[in-house]
Amino acid sequence: MSRPLTDAATSARLSKQRRRDTKPEVALRRELHRRGLRYFVDRAPLKGMRRRADVVFPRRKVAVYVDGCFWHSCPIHATQPRNNAQWWADKLSANVARDRNTDERLEAEGWTVVRVWEHEPAADAAEKVAQALG
């Protein structure tokens, strides 16, 4: 997938997107910490796996991903860019396919994967994580 031509404003805006420590991630981590849960941040769950989870509980084999509505095609809030529409459709589709592949690989190794959307309240997301932890 080659890079599309983008205008300077779009390029500048996209370059400022955080890869980690986004507001929803930090809110979830604060809520988990408030509940007495301790975890690792931005870590590959499996050795040699280049895909990193936002929150990892390695002893309990739980990997948590906070998915952005745009980048991971949220069924409620996803948008489709009009500029370079086909490139973006392919890119976002590939992101979703990579997410499913990541889930399958982790589950095959005995991990529980928790995916929450960025728009979910931190308390609700933390409850999902707590349930996965048992």
ChimeraX attribute file (.defattr): number of C-alpha atoms within 10 A of each C-alpha:
attribute: neighborCount
match mode: 1-to-1
recipient: residues
	/A:1	7
	/A:2	5
	/A:3	9
	/A:4	12
	/A:5	10
	/A:6	11
	/A:7	9
	/A:8	9
	/A:9	9
	/A:10	10
	/A:11	11
	/A:12	11
	/A:13	9
	/A:14	10
	/A:15	9
	/A:16	8
	/A:17	9
	/A:18	9
	/A:19	8
	/A:20	15
	/A:21	13
	/A:22	15
	/A:23	11
	/A:24	21
	/A:25	23
	/A:26	14
	/A:27	18
	/A:28	26
	/A:29	23
	/A:30	16
	/A:31	18
	/A:32	21
	/A:33	13
	/A:34	11
	/A:35	13
	/A:36	8
	/A:37	15
	/A:38	13
	/A:39	16
	/A:40	15
	/A:41	17
	/A:42	16
	/A:43	19
	/A:44	18
	/A:45	23
	/A:46	17
	/A:47	7
	/A:48	7
	/A:49	12
	/A:50	10
	/A:51	14
	/A:52	18
	/A:53	24
	/A:54	26
	/A:55	25
	/A:56	22
	/A:57	21
	/A:58	15
	/A:59	7
	/A:60	13
	/A:61	18
	/A:62	22
	/A:63	28
	/A:64	25
	/A:65	19
	/A:66	22
	/A:67	19
	/A:68	18
	/A:69	17
	/A:70	15
	/A:71	15
	/A:72	20
	/A:73	19
	/A:74	16
	/A:75	9
	/A:76	9
	/A:77	11
	/A:78	14
	/A:79	12
	/A:80	13
	/A:81	12
	/A:82	9
	/A:83	12
	/A:84	13
	/A:85	12
	/A:86	13
	/A:87	15
	/A:88	17
	/A:89	15
	/A:90	11
	/A:91	16
	/A:92	18
	/A:93	15
	/A:94	14
	/A:95	15
	/A:96	15
	/A:97	13
	/A:98	14
	/A:99	17
	/A:100	12
	/A:101	12
	/A:102	17
	/A:103	17
	/A:104	15
	/A:105	14
	/A:106	19
	/A:107	15
	/A:108	10
	/A:109	10
	/A:110	12
	/A:111	19
	/A:112	20
	/A:113	20
	/A:114	19
	/A:115	18
	/A:116	23
	/A:117	20
	/A:118	21
	/A:119	15
	/A:120	13
	/A:121	13
	/A:122	21
	/A:123	15
	/A:124	13
	/A:125	24
	/A:126	24
	/A:127	15
	/A:128	15
	/A:129	24
	/A:130	13
	/A:131	9
	/A:132	16
	/A:133	14
	/A:134	6
